[in-house]
């Protein structure tokens, strides 16, 4: 297993910055790469279900022949040591697959070119991504004395929605004028994991065929074969899956995630990037022995939660994304963290791992309590459910008190590190932790009022927030590299990407200098914000916070220009179709939290959406100069389903909130003060 895992990581070659756009929008939910001769390229993607994550690396060579490497991960099947990285996984290469035949001539997908000399020519036509991966190719059997006999091949790769299984469907279609035979060999292979290295094992992984055998195809007919990669727990019986049902289940899961909260703007790339990000944020939810939880994914991060990824990034998004499983996963994450509250106010661990039975706190206090309070209070308000608010209130209150006790003599919050865990210096107190704590105090005050908490508590939170806002300006405000912005920590004299944080929480005192610094050549790169000026490292999370903050600050057209470039690159560029984690670390894995942050650039940045009560929210819609309208449709939050439509009429920006069988809410926005909406 160690060998297979390392081989998969080594196969994932780094993706360097390129300006070309390789993919096209086929429709709002599908992108396509049309393969050209002499244009080799490789990429990788992760797709997830409740008990599986399916990573596929695809490489197209100059002759348009595609080779695949698959890593199938089973998050709730645990290896020893049962730590952060203890997910059971297997690697499947093309040479591991059974044989395929066209009129008795062998075709084994993407093997060495030796088969080409035996009368088989294969050319990849296109690759599509839409929540399932599709590879289209032509397969021609040639003979010097006979006309060509041609067949098209379409491969569809996807994870099961609910089972520990991934499926690869191979569809042959006879495009010739004559009948032909296609065949797949029978295959059944069991790999039983070493009992010394599996928790509760030995568990088994089966690779097997469905629909194998010989099939006669008349002109225009198709035949479907299936390859299944399935895990079976020790002591449980093996049962073959229904591949057709699993395909339908995957499509239904995609529809369930994408149907709510639909974006409509004049920019089709942003609309589609939003749809894809919704999917990645919603699909990466795993069933563990302690309930459903969202996990980042990316080889290493399954069946576990982090205070930044789950509490801070995805939790607030799930509150209004309209995806019930997301709400359940978000609530469970906060429940897991709540188990670690203690009367001594020792830090809650940064990460709870191994299906909730262990934890990791190797970086000390990263400001995790501020992250949790920030996310949990926004999540509770957006769900519109007082019972969720009551359940999470003790956790929020505890985290706020922990943070209060960490306020130093200069009025800002001290912590051991930040979410980068020592990769870059963060000083004794960093800008992220204090701004998250500031925002958490404001949201907690609103939540407390909704829950009927004493005014002494809620007003005290607001007073603390005001003092902290002043301290943030005094302690962190500075001229850095010629920009009137923020230093990330005391003594910091190099621009850092996280100077965007005050903008995301409504602190605009140093807005102009901060925006100018973010978009300066010192920080902005082809892949977004560099973590530190002059360094090649980037993390998409800070780029997405930055774009959200610039929209919130009212620099709409500047923010839109950079959002368009970023969206094109991530959706249609060289590594698609989702936001990524980081580079060079992590090989730009498609972690789920970054996709949630992309969605929040739109909802909380472009539209300025913020929950303020169980039935109320504010809006500051930043309608770009070149747009006459934009809308968020089928929002499911605050106990309602509603649309937000923003239009430009003359010099006015009009906001309409529409609900079925309810009067329209019509507001005129002055471009400054947030508009209050009560449902």
Secondary structure, 3 states (H helix, E strand, C coil): CHHHHHHHHHHCCCCCCCCCCCCEEEECCEEEEECCCCCCEEEEEEEEECCEEEEEEEEECCCCCEEEEEEEEEEEEEECCCCCCCEEEEEEEHHHCCCEEECCEEECCCCCHHHHHHCEEEEEEEEEECCCEEEEEEEEEEECCEEEEEEEEEEEEEECCCCCEEEEEEEEEECCCCCEEEEECCCEEEEECCCCCECCCCCEEEEEEECCEEEEECCCCEEEEEEEEEEECCCCCCCCCCHHHHHHHHHHHHHHHHHCCEEECCCHHHHHHHHHHHHHHHHCEEEECCEEEECCECCCECCCEEHHHHHHHHHHHHCCECCHHHHHHHHHHHHHHHCCCCCCCCCCCCEEEHHHCEEECCCCCCCHHHHHHHHHHHHHHHHCCHHHHHHHHHHHHHHHHHHHHCECCCCCECCCCCCCCCCCCCCCCCHHHHHHHHHHHHHHHHHHHHCCCCHHHHHHHHHHHHHHHHHHHHHHEEEECCEEEECCCCCCCCCEHHHHHHHHCCCCCCHHHHHHHHCCCCCEECCEEECECCCCCEEHHHHHHHHHHHHHCCCHHHHHHHHHHHHHHHHHCCCCCCCCCEECHHHHCCCHHHHHHHHHHHHHHHCCCEEEECCEEEECCCCCCCCCEEEEEEEEECCEEEEEEEEEECCEEEEEEECCCCCCEEEEECCCCCEEEEC
